[in-house]
């Protein structure tokens, strides 16, 4: 994509940018391996189900499996959460055992990340993804933190603050330039996953909190594309239709919608909006050199409110992590792990000191100017 075309599709910075308004993205989507394969596979949603199945196996042989013949992958998180506080002690013990083993795996993987150069001096890690949205996920995260601290790792590990579905939309606000918040009160956000595509209207509430800590998703639409098995072009067409619907709703409800759309997408996102790798679970070939999602979307939504639409796309783990920016201001270096089909990851460094020094410099300049006049 030519430079002028890139500016047209983003209006601000390049896709997959290392430098964002509030943070530097030190790394994202790192793929590390050990003798058993990709590290992320050891701490994924599927890995927990495999561990649960291993604990059920000896009981199954004696006909004492409290879950009966139900496959482990079909047991919902809600059911497992209920078992943790239920009266069936054996079933509860099986789930607790699986949580402990999974926490050991997550601790191993986290330890490997912390030992890389990109993750050096990380002070806090937030854990997102679908697995986090459960009591068993929260217990696994807490147990992992205890394991790491027992090994003298000075690290805080905590569940991501917002529901993972909303975090992937709220984080898109931190892709946007500051002028957006001064002139508009909302943006559109897209969170693309291997199973679902979610679009949302995100209200900034910037006047109430200019750190965006009070931002909220006011409307959202979910399409489970895995059920429909669309073509790539069909998926883009449906996505455009979803966004147009939200634009109409925003106008009807009186929102001052910014001509900006932030996109969270799996994989390694190149500066021109192409996807280098990691999009294998999306419908069709999204890694093709002939496909560019931002360019495809700008053809469908060239304008919002009479202004050229700006698009910015980044890795989905990065965007989910960005939802935590307002609450990470007491540390300098922090990261995110998202436990889902795989293990998403990103590490950030806050640029608060840089911003503070700039603001102080402006303040001093005003004071000096005032003194000169006097």
MOFEN-V213569 format. One record per helix or strand of 2 or more residues. SS is the DSSP state (hx for helix, st for strand). FROM is the first residue (numbers start at 0). LEN is the number of residues. Records with the same first field share a line. If there is no record, write none. Layout:
BEGIN
SS: FROM-LEN, FROM-LEN
END
This chain:
BEGIN
hx: 2-8, 38-5, 44-17, 71-3, 76-8, 88-26, 129-3, 134-16, 163-12, 177-6, 224-4, 231-21, 292-8, 315-7, 324-3, 351-22
st: 22-6, 32-2, 36-2, 123-5, 155-4, 185-7, 196-7, 215-8, 256-9, 302-2, 306-2, 309-6, 332-7, 342-8
END
